[in-house]
C-alpha cells in the first residue's frame, strides 16, 4: 500500500537543486571579503561583483557556487562579532603566499568603489596582523598592488 502512496505522492516532482557545501576556509575568506566591502557602510554592486570574481578565480568555482558562497558569507558576517574566528582558520590553513593573496584581494575590493575610507585601511591592518603578515609585508603588498592600477 505504501508503494502506491509513494508512487502517486504529490509534492517535489522536480529533482533537487544542487546545493553548495562551503569549506571553513572558503567561508572564512568570503567573510573577510564581505567585511572589507561593508566596512565603509556602503556595499556596492561593483564590490559584490568583484567578490564573486575573486571567489570564482581563487577557489575555481562556477558562478552558482560563488554566488552560494557569497550568500553564506553575507548571512554569517552579519552576526560576526570579531575577526578572530575566521582569520584563525586562514592562518592555520594557508601558507604565507596565500595569506598575502588575501590581503591583495582585500585591496582589490577597496579600490572598486574608488573611495578610500580610513576604516578600510584599518581593517586590512587588523586582518594582516591576525593572519601573520608583518607590517613591512602588508605595506609592500599595498604598494605593489597600487602601482599596478
Number of C-alpha atoms within 10 A of each C-alpha: 6 7 8 8 9 9 9 9 10 8 6 7 7 6 6 7 6 8 9 13 12 16 9 13 18 20 22 23 22 28 26 24 31 25 22 26 28 19 18 15 10 10 15 13 12 13 22 19 15 19 24 24 17 21 24 18 12 14 11 12 16 13 13 14 20 24 20 16 25 23 15 17 22 18 13 15 21 12 8 13 8 9 17 16 11 22 24 16 17 25 19 11 13 14 10 14 9 14 21 19 13 24 22 19 21 26 21 22 22 24 16 17 15 8 10 12 12 10 13 22 16 12 17 21 17 15 23 21 14 17 22 18 20 13 12 8 13 20 13 12 17 17 11 12 15 13 8 6 7
